[in-house]
Amino acid sequence: MTQRRIDIVSSQEPPTCPRCRQEGLLLARVPYGWTNAGGAAVEGRNEVVLCAACDTNAPHAAPLIAWFHVRGTVEPDYSEEFLRLLAGWAEQVSVPPLDRQRLETEIEQWRRGRTVARRT
């Protein structure tokens, strides 16, 4: 099985959770892809935020959230523990598949000059 490369984004400012708009704990870039109508692979990366409010009940996220609440930041003494918890979360992180119908609807509305209400 091929491992996916998930990049952790480091910043001075904490990420904002796109679901609840609260301060997140961690921002990662996750690969995604699909095959288009012509049979070609379409690949990209999407940003995913680990959020204490939204992800607290997710079994793969809860240990990493607890780690952030206890430790706060990644220090060399605890880096192995952090990497283990991060890997557990990253293995379960996914980007929802493309909703082609919704995409086509948004494109058509854009062409007609209408704005599309975003769902979170």
C-alpha positions in Angstrom: 0.0 0.0 0.0 1.3 3.5 -1.0 1.5 6.0 1.8 0.0 9.4 1.2 2.1 12.4 1.8 0.3 14.7 4.2 2.0 18.0 4.8 1.6 19.9 8.1 1.4 23.6 7.7 3.3 25.7 10.2 2.3 29.3 10.9 2.5 31.9 13.7 -1.3 32.1 13.6 -3.5 29.1 14.4 -5.7 27.9 11.6 -9.4 28.8 11.5 -11.7 25.8 11.3 -13.8 26.0 8.2 -16.7 24.1 9.9 -17.2 26.2 13.1 -14.9 29.2 12.4 -13.2 28.7 15.8 -9.5 28.5 16.3 -8.1 25.1 15.1 -5.1 23.2 16.4 -3.4 22.0 13.2 -3.6 22.6 9.5 -2.6 19.8 7.1 -2.6 19.5 3.3 -4.1 16.2 2.2 -3.9 14.7 -1.3 -7.1 13.8 -3.2 -8.0 12.8 -6.7 -10.5 11.3 -9.1 -10.6 10.2 -12.7 -12.3 12.7 -15.1 -14.7 11.9 -17.9 -11.7 11.6 -20.3 -10.1 8.9 -18.1 -7.3 11.2 -16.9 -6.3 11.3 -13.3 -7.0 14.6 -11.6 -5.0 15.1 -8.4 -4.6 17.9 -5.9 -4.3 18.8 -2.3 -6.9 20.1 0.1 -6.4 21.7 3.5 -7.9 20.0 6.6 -8.0 21.5 10.0 -7.8 19.6 13.3 -10.4 21.3 15.5 -11.0 20.6 19.2 -14.6 21.6 18.9 -15.5 19.7 15.7 -13.2 16.6 16.0 -13.3 15.9 19.7 -15.5 12.8 19.2 -13.5 11.4 16.3 -11.5 8.4 17.6 -8.5 9.1 15.4 -8.4 12.8 16.4 -9.2 12.7 20.1 -5.7 11.6 21.2 -4.0 14.3 19.2 -6.5 16.9 20.5 -5.8 15.8 24.1 -2.0 16.0 23.4 -2.4 19.6 22.3 -4.4 20.5 25.4 -1.8 18.9 27.7 1.5 19.9 25.9 0.4 23.0 23.9 3.4 23.0 21.5 5.7 20.4 20.0 9.0 20.3 22.0 11.9 18.0 21.2 11.3 15.9 24.3 7.8 14.9 23.1 8.3 14.9 19.4 8.1 11.1 19.1 4.8 10.9 20.9 3.5 13.8 18.8 4.6 12.1 15.5 2.9 8.8 16.6 -0.4 10.6 17.4 -0.1 12.7 14.2 0.4 9.6 12.1 -2.7 8.0 13.6 -4.8 11.1 12.8 -3.3 11.5 9.3 -4.1 7.9 8.4 -7.8 8.6 8.9 -8.0 12.1 7.4 -9.8 12.2 4.1 -11.2 14.7 1.6 -14.8 14.0 0.7 -15.2 12.8 -2.9 -16.1 15.4 -5.5 -19.8 15.9 -5.8 -19.9 16.3 -9.6 -23.6 17.4 -9.7 -23.0 20.1 -7.1 -20.0 21.3 -9.1 -21.9 21.4 -12.3 -24.7 23.4 -10.6 -22.2 25.9 -9.2 -20.6 26.3 -12.6 -23.9 26.9 -14.2 -25.0 29.4 -11.5 -21.6 31.2 -11.9 -22.1 31.4 -15.7 -25.5 33.0 -15.1 -24.0 35.6 -12.7 -25.5 34.1 -9.5 -23.6 33.6 -6.4 -23.6 30.2 -4.7 -24.4 29.8 -1.0 -21.6 27.8 0.6 -22.4 24.9 2.9 -20.1 24.1 5.8 
